[in-house]
């Protein structure tokens, strides 16, 4: 999935975008590790920033494969 990210742009994102978890809207987050640096970005549910949209879409598709797990 690394090819879906521009590391510099992602690392430059603020740690909190919008108002995640406000008014029961929910929140999502992604943690990116590059070398010895880790950056967590929290955003409103369903509103991934453009810099993370492709990766979040892949994560959602992966999550769907777990629906029938027991």
C-alpha positions as CSV (number, residue, x, y, z in Angstrom):
1,X,0.0,0.0,0.0
2,X,3.0,2.2,0.3
3,X,2.7,3.1,-3.4
4,X,-0.7,4.7,-2.6
5,X,0.8,7.3,-0.3
6,X,2.8,10.4,-0.7
7,X,4.7,10.1,2.6
8,X,5.6,13.8,2.8
9,X,2.0,14.9,2.3
10,X,0.7,12.4,4.8
11,X,3.2,13.3,7.4
12,X,2.3,17.0,6.9
13,X,-1.4,16.4,7.7
14,X,-2.6,17.6,11.1
15,X,-3.3,15.0,13.7
16,X,-7.0,15.9,13.8
17,X,-9.0,16.9,10.7
18,X,-12.5,18.2,11.0
19,X,-14.6,17.3,14.1
20,X,-14.3,13.5,14.4
21,X,-16.8,12.0,16.9
22,X,-18.7,15.3,17.1
23,X,-22.5,14.9,17.2
24,X,-22.1,11.1,17.1
25,X,-20.7,11.3,13.6
26,X,-17.9,8.8,14.3
27,X,-14.2,8.9,13.6
28,X,-11.6,7.0,11.7
29,X,-7.9,7.1,12.0
30,X,-4.8,5.9,10.2
31,X,-1.3,5.5,11.7
32,X,1.6,5.9,9.3
33,X,5.1,4.9,10.2
34,X,8.0,6.0,8.1
35,X,11.4,5.0,9.4
36,X,11.4,6.0,13.1
37,X,8.6,8.5,12.7
38,X,4.9,7.7,13.4
39,X,2.0,9.9,12.6
40,X,-1.6,9.4,13.5
41,X,-4.4,11.2,11.6
42,X,-7.9,11.2,13.0
43,X,-10.8,12.4,10.7
44,X,-14.5,12.3,10.5
45,X,-16.0,8.9,9.6
46,X,-16.4,8.6,5.8
47,X,-14.4,11.8,5.1
48,X,-10.8,10.7,4.6
49,X,-8.5,13.5,3.5
50,X,-7.4,13.3,-0.2
51,X,-3.9,12.2,0.9
52,X,-5.3,9.1,2.6
53,X,-8.4,8.3,0.4
54,X,-6.8,5.5,-1.7
55,X,-5.4,3.8,1.4
56,X,-8.6,4.1,3.4
57,X,-10.5,2.7,0.4
58,X,-8.2,-0.4,0.4
59,X,-8.7,-0.8,4.2
60,X,-12.4,-0.7,3.8
61,X,-12.3,-3.3,1.0
62,X,-10.2,-5.5,3.3
63,X,-12.6,-5.0,6.2
64,X,-15.5,-6.2,4.0
65,X,-13.7,-9.5,3.5
66,X,-14.1,-10.1,7.3
67,X,-17.9,-9.9,7.4
68,X,-18.4,-13.7,7.2
69,X,-15.7,-14.6,9.6
70,X,-16.8,-16.6,12.7
